[in-house]
Amino acid sequence: MINEHDTTRRAELQAAVEALPRVGLAALPTPFEPCPHLSKALGGPRIWIKRDDLTGLAAGGNKTRMFEFVLGQAMEEGVDTVVGGAAVQSNYCRQLAAACSRLGLECHLVLRKVRGERDREVQGGLLLDLLVGARVELVEDEGSWESLGARIREKGRQLTAAGRRVHVARVGDESGIGLAAVGYVAATLELLDQADAAGVRIDEIWLCSTDSTQAGIALALKHLRSPIRLVGLPALPEPVTSGWTFEECLSSVANECGSLLGLETTVEPAEITSKVDYVGPGYAVLTEAAREAMLLAGRHEGVLLDPVYTSKAMAGLIDHVRRGLIPAEGNVVFLHTGGLPALFAYADSLALDEALKSG
């Protein structure tokens, strides 16, 4: 065992995960790959990538792992309709719509136009939502996730009144985030197995996360007594739940997840590392550092990052490597959470026309 952890507690964690209802949606395990050319270009630690952009469902992404448990519970409760929503190019909604299609559930999405009328273009994630059969309503950006949540709940009430058995997903109902985090408790065990098999001692894990992805990993690492450092970089300037810090939000979700799994392990806010320095002007606004990260990952490793989430997390990792804040002899895992379809909706923001050559 290369990555130090408590094997007895690992068996306990595995059993707890396996006891929950689950549906098979993801292509697992996702690849664990080295990034030698990017590592060399940055002159820092060895960078590895956990390819959760390749979970398979409608172009992949981290949410698919979560829906295995969230929709597994919903199916057990006899749900026939799911209502959710977020931004128009939401990875969550894209994978939710595809998961519902796979499971024979009707899916309704209320999508917020965070980029104004540009978000009416049937492109990127929205295109895939429609292709897999989601019933989509586009709404104006009212400036808060709370107002969108109210619209989603109202849609759920209407469908319930019409006789449907409805599961209200995010951002209409935030109460199930702990169950979503179970997906990344399981993913942590998968990653440790892969790293051990590859002979890689993981020193740090970096990812873009606002709540459940990082919370699940944080809980798993804490329960396993692992020394691996976990660094999250949100794509939002502040949590969806107003009045909270990211550290408070993440620890709360981790502890909700632990309770569902029957664990006594708890995670304190002080044990969470969440860096908002790389969000830029706001959610879904591409920064120059994120654009550079996209080019570096693409041109050195053939890895495609998205403009909203993973590029900002990679920008933070690159900045820390360049500033010498991560030991050069270490191994850093970048968890790729997906987002490929959004690239096509943001093409005009990437300024790649200059790379074209006329013959």
C-alpha positions in Angstrom: 0.0 0.0 0.0 1.7 3.2 -1.2 -0.9 5.7 -0.1 -1.1 5.5 3.6 -4.6 5.0 5.1 -6.4 2.9 7.7 -7.4 -0.3 6.0 -9.9 -1.3 8.7 -11.7 2.0 8.3 -11.5 1.6 4.5 -13.4 -1.6 4.7 -16.0 0.1 6.9 -16.3 2.9 4.4 -16.7 0.6 1.4 -19.4 -1.4 3.2 -21.3 1.8 4.1 -21.3 2.9 0.5 -22.4 -0.5 -0.8 -25.4 -0.5 1.6 -27.1 2.5 -0.1 -29.5 2.2 -3.1 -27.6 2.8 -6.4 -28.2 2.7 -10.1 -25.4 2.1 -12.6 -24.8 5.1 -14.8 -21.1 5.8 -15.0 -18.3 4.0 -16.9 -16.1 3.1 -14.0 -13.3 3.2 -13.1 -12.4 6.4 -15.0 -8.8 6.6 -16.2 -5.9 7.8 -14.0 -3.2 9.3 -16.2 0.1 11.1 -16.0 0.6 14.5 -17.5 4.4 14.5 -18.2 4.5 17.3 -20.8 2.4 19.7 -18.7 4.5 18.8 -15.7 7.7 19.5 -17.6 6.4 22.8 -19.1 5.5 24.1 -15.6 8.8 22.8 -14.0 7.0 21.8 -10.8 5.5 18.6 -9.3 4.4 15.6 -11.3 0.8 16.2 -12.3 -1.6 13.4 -12.7 -5.2 13.6 -13.9 -8.3 11.6 -12.8 -10.5 11.6 -15.8 -14.0 12.0 -14.5 -14.8 13.9 -17.6 -15.0 10.4 -19.0 -17.8 8.9 -16.9 -19.6 8.4 -20.2 -23.1 9.8 -19.8 -23.9 12.6 -22.3 -20.2 13.6 -22.6 -19.3 12.7 -19.0 -18.6 14.6 -15.9 -18.6 14.3 -12.1 -22.3 14.6 -11.6 -22.9 11.1 -13.1 -21.3 9.5 -10.0 -23.7 11.5 -7.8 -26.8 10.6 -9.7 -26.0 6.9 -9.2 -27.0 7.4 -5.5 -29.4 10.4 -5.8 -31.5 8.8 -8.5 -31.0 5.3 -7.0 -32.9 6.6 -3.9 -35.5 8.3 -6.1 -36.1 5.1 -8.1 -36.6 3.2 -4.8 -39.2 5.7 -3.8 -41.2 5.2 -7.0 -40.4 8.6 -8.6 -41.4 9.0 -12.3 -40.5 12.7 -12.9 -37.5 14.8 -12.0 -37.3 18.6 -11.9 -34.1 20.5 -11.6 -32.3 23.6 -12.9 -29.2 25.8 -12.9 -27.5 27.8 -15.6 -28.2 27.1 -19.3 -24.9 25.4 -19.8 -25.0 23.5 -16.5 -23.1 20.2 -16.4 -25.4 19.1 -13.6 -28.5 19.5 -15.7 -27.0 17.9 -18.8 -26.1 14.8 -16.9 -29.4 14.8 -14.9 -31.3 14.9 -18.2 -29.3 12.0 -19.6 -29.5 10.0 -16.4 -33.3 10.4 -16.5 -33.4 9.2 -20.1 -31.4 6.2 -19.2 -33.7 5.4 -16.3 -37.0 6.1 -18.0 -37.8 9.2 -16.0 -39.4 12.4 -17.3 -37.0 15.3 -16.8 -38.0 19.0 -16.5 -35.3 21.7 -16.4 -35.6 25.3 -15.5 -32.5 27.0 -16.8 -31.2 30.5 -15.9 -29.8 32.6 -18.8 -26.7 33.8 -17.0 -25.2 35.2 -20.3 -28.4 36.9 -21.5 -29.7 36.2 -25.0 -26.5 34.3 -26.0 -27.9 31.5 -23.8 -30.9 31.0 -26.2 -28.6 29.5 -28.7 -29.2 25.7 -28.9 -25.5 24.8 -28.4 -23.3 23.0 -25.9 -25.0 21.6 -22.9 -28.4 23.0 -23.9 -28.2 21.1 -27.2 -27.6 17.8 -25.3 -30.4 18.5 -22.8 -32.8 18.7 -25.7 -31.3 15.7 -27.6 -31.9 13.4 -24.6 -35.5 14.6 -24.2 -35.5 17.1 -21.3 -38.4 19.5 -21.2 -36.6 22.8 -20.9 -37.8 26.2 -19.8 -35.4 29.2 -20.1 -35.8 32.0 -17.6 -34.2 35.4 -17.2 -31.3 35.8 -14.8 -32.8 37.4 -11.7 -29.5 37.6 -10.0 -29.9 34.9 -7.3 -30.0 31.1 -7.1 -32.7 31.4 -4.5 -35.2 32.9 -7.0 -34.4 30.1 -9.5 -34.9 27.5 -6.7 -38.4 29.0 -6.1 -39.2 28.6 -9.8 -38.1 24.9 -9.7 -40.1 24.2 -6.6 -43.2 25.7 -8.2 -42.7 23.5 -11.3 -42.5 20.5 -9.0 -45.7 21.5 -7.3 -47.5 21.8 -10.6 -46.4 18.4 -11.7 -47.3 16.8 -8.4 -50.8 18.4 -8.7 -51.0 16.7 -12.1 -50.5 13.3 -10.5 -46.8 12.8 -11.1 -44.4 11.3 -8.5 -41.8 14.1 -8.5 -38.2 14.3 -7.2 -37.1 17.9 -7.0 -33.4 18.2 -7.6 -31.0 21.1 -7.4 -31.3 24.1 -7.1 -34.9 23.6 -6.1 -34.0 21.4 -3.2 -30.6 21.5 -1.5 -31.4 18.9 1.1 -30.0 15.9 -0.8 -26.4 17.2 -1.2 -25.1 14.8 1.4 -26.3 11.8 -0.7 -24.7 13.3 -3.8 -21.4 13.5 -2.0 -21.4 9.7 -1.5 -20.4 9.4 -5.2 -17.1 11.0 -4.3 -16.6 8.9 -1.2 -16.7 6.0 -3.6 -14.5 7.8 -6.1 -11.8 8.4 -3.5 -11.5 4.7 -2.8 -11.3 4.1 -6.6 -8.5 6.7 -7.0 -6.5 5.3 -4.1 -6.6 1.8 -5.7 -5.5 3.2 -9.0 -2.6 5.3 -7.5 -1.4 2.3 -5.6 -1.5 0.1 -8.7 0.5 2.8 -10.6 3.0 3.2 -7.8 2.1 6.8 -7.2 2.0 8.4 -3.7 -0.5 11.2 -3.9 0.5 14.4 -2.0 -2.3 16.7 -3.1 -5.7 16.6 -5.0 -6.9 19.7 -6.8 -10.4 20.2 -8.2 -13.1 22.6 -9.0 -15.9 22.2 -6.4 -18.6 24.2 -4.7 -19.9 21.5 -2.4 -20.6 17.8 -2.9 -17.6 16.6 -4.9 -15.0 18.1 -2.5 -17.2 17.3 0.5 -17.3 13.6 -0.4 -13.5 13.4 -0.9 -12.9 15.4 2.3 -15.0 13.0 4.4 -13.4 9.9 2.8 -9.8 11.2 3.4 -10.6 12.2 7.0 -12.3 8.8 7.8 -9.3 6.9 6.2 -6.8 9.1 8.2 -5.1 9.9 4.9 -2.4 12.6 4.8 -3.4 13.7 1.3 -4.0 17.5 1.0 -7.3 18.4 -0.7 -7.7 21.8 -2.4 -11.0 23.0 -3.9 -11.5 26.0 -6.1 -15.1 27.0 -6.6 -16.5 28.5 -9.8 -18.9 30.7 -7.8 -17.8 33.7 -5.7 -19.9 32.6 -2.8 -22.0 29.5 -2.0 -25.5 28.9 -3.3 -26.7 29.0 0.3 -26.4 32.7 1.2 -24.7 33.6 4.5 -22.4 30.6 4.5 -18.7 30.4 3.7 -17.5 27.6 1.4 -15.7 26.0 4.3 -18.9 25.9 6.4 -20.9 24.7 3.4 -18.4 21.9 2.5 -18.1 20.7 6.1 -21.8 20.6 6.5 -22.3 18.6 3.4 -19.4 16.2 4.4 -21.1 15.7 7.8 -24.5 15.1 6.2 -22.8 12.5 4.0 -21.1 10.9 6.9 -24.4 10.6 8.8 -26.1 8.9 5.8 -23.2 6.4 5.8 -23.5 5.8 9.5 -20.0 7.2 10.3 -18.9 9.0 13.4 -16.2 10.9 11.4 -16.9 14.6 11.1 -15.2 17.4 9.1 -14.7 20.8 10.6 -14.7 24.0 8.5 -11.1 24.6 9.5 -10.1 21.3 7.8 -11.4 22.5 4.4 -9.3 24.3 1.9 -11.4 26.3 -0.6 -9.7 29.0 -2.7 -12.0 31.6 -4.4 -9.1 33.6 -5.8 -9.5 32.3 -9.3 -13.2 32.8 -9.9 -12.6 36.1 -11.6 -15.4 38.6 -12.2 -18.1 36.0 -11.6 -19.7 32.7 -12.4 -19.4 31.6 -16.0 -17.1 34.5 -16.9 -13.9 33.3 -18.6 -10.7 34.7 -17.2 -7.4 35.2 -19.0 -5.7 32.8 -16.5 -8.4 30.2 -17.2 -8.0 30.6 -21.0 -4.2 30.1 -20.6 -4.9 26.9 -18.5 -7.1 25.6 -21.3 -4.4 26.2 -23.9 -1.7 24.6 -21.8 -3.7 21.5 -21.0 -4.8 21.2 -24.6 -1.5 21.8 -26.3 0.7 19.8 -23.8 -1.6 16.8 -23.0 -4.6 16.9 -25.4 -6.8 17.4 -22.4 -9.9 19.7 -22.9 -10.9 21.9 -20.0 -14.1 23.8 -19.9 -14.3 27.6 -19.5 -16.5 27.7 -16.4 -15.1 25.1 -14.0 -12.1 23.0 -14.7 -10.1 25.8 -16.4 -10.3 28.0 -13.3 -9.2 25.1 -11.0 -6.3 24.4 -13.3 -5.4 28.1 -13.4 -5.1 28.0 -9.6 -2.9 24.9 -9.7 -0.7 26.4 -12.4 -0.3 29.6 -10.4 0.7 27.7 -7.3 3.2 25.6 -9.1 4.8 28.7 -10.7 5.0 30.5 -7.4 6.8 27.5 -5.8 3.9 26.8 -3.4 3.8 23.1 -4.2 6.9 21.0 -3.6 8.5 20.1 -7.0 9.2 16.5 -6.0 5.5 15.7 -5.2 2.6 14.2 -7.0 -0.5 16.3 -7.6 -3.8 14.8 -8.9 -6.1 17.1 -10.8 -9.6 15.8 -10.7 -11.2 16.6 -14.1 -14.9 17.1 -13.4 -16.0 17.5 -17.0 -17.7 20.3 -18.9 -16.7 19.6 -22.5 -20.0 20.6 -24.2 -19.8 24.2 -22.8 -16.6 24.7 -24.9 -18.8 25.0 -28.0 -21.1 27.6 -26.5 -18.1 29.7 -25.4 -16.1 29.5 -28.6 -16.3 33.3 -29.3 -14.7 33.9 -25.8 -11.6 31.8 -26.5 -10.1 34.1 -29.2 -8.7 31.3 -31.3 -9.3 32.8 -34.7 -5.8 34.2 -34.5 -4.4 30.7 -34.7 -6.0 30.1 -38.2 -3.7 30.3 -41.2 -4.9 31.0 -44.7 -3.4 28.9 -47.4 
